[in-house]
Amino acid sequence: MPQFLHEGKAYLTLAVGCTGGRHRSVAVAKWLYNSLRGRREITVSLSHRDRSR
């Protein structure tokens, strides 16, 4: 993350998926979100593409 910010990047998109998209991908996405949201130098958002399935 420090190098990414140092380079002046405006945004970063991370996508996580698994077969079916209902188990590991959701858990990993939530873990990433919770791990990153406490940093004061970045804004973090989480969305689940297939939530309505």
C-alpha positions in Angstrom: 0.0 0.0 0.0 2.7 2.6 0.8 4.3 2.2 -2.7 0.8 2.5 -4.3 0.1 5.7 -2.5 3.6 7.0 -3.2 3.1 6.6 -6.9 0.0 8.9 -6.7 -2.6 6.4 -7.8 -6.2 7.6 -7.5 -7.9 4.3 -6.9 -7.4 0.6 -6.7 -10.0 -2.1 -7.4 -9.7 -5.6 -5.9 -11.9 -8.4 -7.1 -12.2 -11.7 -5.3 -14.2 -14.7 -6.7 -14.8 -18.4 -6.3 -17.0 -21.0 -7.9 -20.5 -20.0 -7.0 -19.4 -16.8 -5.3 -21.1 -17.5 -2.0 -18.5 -18.7 0.4 -14.8 -18.0 0.3 -15.0 -14.9 -1.9 -17.4 -13.2 0.5 -15.3 -14.1 3.5 -12.1 -12.9 1.9 -13.8 -9.7 0.7 -15.0 -9.0 4.2 -11.6 -9.7 5.7 -9.9 -7.3 3.2 -12.4 -4.6 3.9 -12.0 -4.9 7.7 -8.3 -5.0 7.4 -8.1 -1.9 5.2 -10.9 0.3 6.5 -9.0 1.5 9.6 -6.3 3.2 7.6 -6.6 7.0 7.6 -4.9 7.6 4.3 -7.4 5.6 2.2 -11.2 5.3 1.8 -12.5 1.7 1.4 -15.8 0.4 0.1 -17.2 -3.1 -0.3 -19.8 -4.3 -2.7 -21.0 -7.8 -3.6 -21.8 -8.1 -7.3 -24.0 -11.2 -6.9 -25.7 -10.4 -3.6 -29.2 -10.7 -5.0 -28.7 -14.3 -6.2 
